[in-house]
């Protein structure tokens, strides 16, 4: 009730000249975390390293050893008396090689692409029929003493590449008046820089999504985008459409190991919170604790060939997860984040936010992805 001229003065009656009490902190209500760009895994290692580049096209090379191993590719059973062995990749073998299929040794007389002419039941072993797809393993040579050297096998290196992507440019503009007016929660004249900082965060979140789901593209004129994890990982993919389990992760770790990744190293798994909670609830987890808290958080999982550490990313879809090693991948920077002043237009100033970045994933066979995951 308003006070009259002779009554008791009240704060409800005399509002003129009373300043508003307002918190000086402006709280952004949207998430700001950038787990791949700024995050760390258990032990303090960055979730993703950063490397400088000097061109809009980034390239790297993969090479491979021609191990003398393959599989039977007959389209049916390899018969007990068949002396022509069809391999999936016969170029890995040479005349004079001794092969083992199950318990039988075979001597290679000649090679014609994928067809090997062999002597069966070599070195006192017993000939047997072998199912299609069985392993063919070379255990060395049985060339005559003093034999001439035979030509070595070789394969050319594979060149991989990605393109840079320009994030931005975004313009933030403010009039001269706006830049000098006081604002709650801002230093005097700070509206323009405050809005610029928000724009930078929005662009950085776009980078986070591009690192996961980006698709490589170049129109050969002036437009290009970078490929991300899901684009480059092609060998080890699990798309069974089930929830994550210890066995599913273990199978992918085994596939990465069998492809050549170093045993005993750390693997990083990026997944969203829903899938992380699935792992937290696995019945095989046993935690002893002395406090009165409730709940289990899985910080890592150990397997025979390495430890899996987790990065929780809200930018991963419920259906997806990725695994990689720290030495494989990097955010590549051609132009780092910058504030570029633009030409003044009238009584206003402008700033431009821009960066040019790319992504490198070496030895993609050492990485893995899950698609079609469920969280129930």
Secondary structure in CASP SS format (residue, H / E / C, confidence):
PFRMAT SS
TARGET T0000
AUTHOR 0000-0000-0000
METHOD secondary structure of the structure
MODEL  1
X C 1.00
X C 1.00
X C 1.00
X C 1.00
X C 1.00
X C 1.00
X C 1.00
X C 1.00
X C 1.00
X C 1.00
X C 1.00
X C 1.00
X C 1.00
X C 1.00
X C 1.00
X C 1.00
X C 1.00
X C 1.00
X C 1.00
X C 1.00
X C 1.00
X C 1.00
X C 1.00
X C 1.00
X C 1.00
X C 1.00
X C 1.00
X C 1.00
X C 1.00
X C 1.00
X C 1.00
X C 1.00
X C 1.00
X C 1.00
X H 1.00
X H 1.00
X H 1.00
X H 1.00
X C 1.00
X E 1.00
X C 1.00
X C 1.00
X C 1.00
X C 1.00
X C 1.00
X E 1.00
X C 1.00
X C 1.00
X E 1.00
X E 1.00
X E 1.00
X E 1.00
X C 1.00
X C 1.00
X C 1.00
X C 1.00
X E 1.00
X E 1.00
X E 1.00
X E 1.00
X E 1.00
X E 1.00
X C 1.00
X C 1.00
X C 1.00
X C 1.00
X C 1.00
X C 1.00
X E 1.00
X E 1.00
X E 1.00
X E 1.00
X C 1.00
X C 1.00
X C 1.00
X C 1.00
X C 1.00
X E 1.00
X C 1.00
X C 1.00
X C 1.00
X C 1.00
X C 1.00
X E 1.00
X E 1.00
X E 1.00
X E 1.00
X C 1.00
X C 1.00
X H 1.00
X H 1.00
X H 1.00
X C 1.00
X C 1.00
X C 1.00
X C 1.00
X E 1.00
X E 1.00
X E 1.00
X E 1.00
X E 1.00
X C 1.00
X C 1.00
X E 1.00
X E 1.00
X E 1.00
X E 1.00
X E 1.00
X E 1.00
X E 1.00
X E 1.00
X E 1.00
X C 1.00
X C 1.00
X E 1.00
X E 1.00
X E 1.00
X E 1.00
X E 1.00
X C 1.00
X C 1.00
X H 1.00
X H 1.00
X H 1.00
X C 1.00
X C 1.00
X C 1.00
X C 1.00
X C 1.00
X E 1.00
X C 1.00
X C 1.00
X C 1.00
X C 1.00
X E 1.00
X E 1.00
X E 1.00
X E 1.00
X E 1.00
X E 1.00
X E 1.00
X C 1.00
X C 1.00
X C 1.00
X C 1.00
X C 1.00
X C 1.00
X C 1.00
X C 1.00
X C 1.00
X C 1.00
X C 1.00
X C 1.00
X C 1.00
X C 1.00
X C 1.00
X C 1.00
X E 1.00
X E 1.00
X E 1.00
X E 1.00
X E 1.00
X E 1.00
X C 1.00
X E 1.00
X E 1.00
X E 1.00
X E 1.00
X E 1.00
X E 1.00
X E 1.00
X E 1.00
X E 1.00
X E 1.00
X E 1.00
X H 1.00
X H 1.00
X H 1.00
X H 1.00
X H 1.00
X C 1.00
X C 1.00
X C 1.00
X C 1.00
X C 1.00
X C 1.00
X C 1.00
X C 1.00
X C 1.00
X C 1.00
X H 1.00
X H 1.00
X H 1.00
X H 1.00
X H 1.00
X H 1.00
X H 1.00
X H 1.00
X H 1.00
X H 1.00
X H 1.00
X H 1.00
X H 1.00
X H 1.00
X H 1.00
X H 1.00
X H 1.00
X H 1.00
X H 1.00
X H 1.00
X H 1.00
X H 1.00
X H 1.00
X C 1.00
X C 1.00
X C 1.00
X E 1.00
X E 1.00
X C 1.00
X C 1.00
X C 1.00
X C 1.00
X C 1.00
X E 1.00
X E 1.00
X C 1.00
X C 1.00
X C 1.00
X H 1.00
X H 1.00
X H 1.00
X H 1.00
X C 1.00
X C 1.00
X C 1.00
X C 1.00
X E 1.00
X E 1.00
X C 1.00
X C 1.00
X C 1.00
X C 1.00
X C 1.00
X C 1.00
X C 1.00
X H 1.00
X H 1.00
X H 1.00
X H 1.00
X H 1.00
X H 1.00
X H 1.00
X H 1.00
X H 1.00
X H 1.00
X H 1.00
X H 1.00
X H 1.00
X H 1.00
X C 1.00
X C 1.00
X C 1.00
X C 1.00
X C 1.00
X E 1.00
X E 1.00
X E 1.00
X E 1.00
X E 1.00
X E 1.00
X E 1.00
X C 1.00
X H 1.00
X H 1.00
X H 1.00
X H 1.00
X H 1.00
X H 1.00
X H 1.00
X H 1.00
X C 1.00
X C 1.00
X C 1.00
X C 1.00
X C 1.00
X C 1.00
X C 1.00
X C 1.00
X C 1.00
X C 1.00
X C 1.00
X C 1.00
X C 1.00
X C 1.00
X C 1.00
X C 1.00
X C 1.00
X C 1.00
X C 1.00
X E 1.00
X E 1.00
X E 1.00
X E 1.00
X C 1.00
X C 1.00
X E 1.00
X E 1.00
X E 1.00
X E 1.00
X E 1.00
X E 1.00
X E 1.00
X C 1.00
X C 1.00
X C 1.00
X C 1.00
X C 1.00
X C 1.00
X C 1.00
X C 1.00
X E 1.00
X E 1.00
X E 1.00
X E 1.00
X E 1.00
X C 1.00
X C 1.00
X C 1.00
X E 1.00
X E 1.00
X E 1.00
X E 1.00
X E 1.00
X E 1.00
X E 1.00
X E 1.00
X E 1.00
X E 1.00
X E 1.00
X E 1.00
X E 1.00
X C 1.00
X C 1.00
X C 1.00
X C 1.00
X C 1.00
X C 1.00
X E 1.00
X E 1.00
X E 1.00
X E 1.00
X E 1.00
X E 1.00
X E 1.00
X E 1.00
X E 1.00
X E 1.00
X E 1.00
X E 1.00
X E 1.00
X E 1.00
X C 1.00
X C 1.00
X H 1.00
X H 1.00
X H 1.00
X C 1.00
X E 1.00
X E 1.00
X E 1.00
X C 1.00
X C 1.00
X C 1.00
X C 1.00
X C 1.00
X C 1.00
END
